[in-house]
Amino acid sequence: LMAFLSKSLKYPVIAQKNKIQGRAIIKFIIEKDGSVSDVKLFELIEKKDVIAKKESEETVSGDNVTADANGQTTGQANKEEIREALIEEALRVVKGMDKWIPGKVGGKTVRVMYVLPISFMLK
């Protein structure tokens, strides 16, 4: 899994240019046939600040970001653009995974929910 993520993950250029690091926590289902389905963002964390929470509430916070008179975030880049770029890349990679070995309970093949943190770290 880690080798696949390393090979497949492309750090969004907008996040690199703005020195944004973080972790996208992706939730998905491994179906009975091993296919990946229902891929969703669970949470996006920038450094130690939560910048998005899809499942319950939407929150945006972070350093060097302010809102203009129209409510748009300002700073080196629009915070929403960076957020969306990180989310899109994490979802793209998970959706592109090969089939998994399906889960079993009591000898029966079952659907399994999986939560995967994907880190975006600058070197």
Secondary structure, 3 states (H helix, E strand, C coil): CHHHHHHHCCCCHHHHHCCCCEEEEEEEEECCCCCEEEEEEEEEEECCEEEECCCCCCCCCCCCCEECCCCCEECCCCHHHHHHHHHHHHHHHHHCCCCCCCEEECCEEECEEEEEEEEECCC
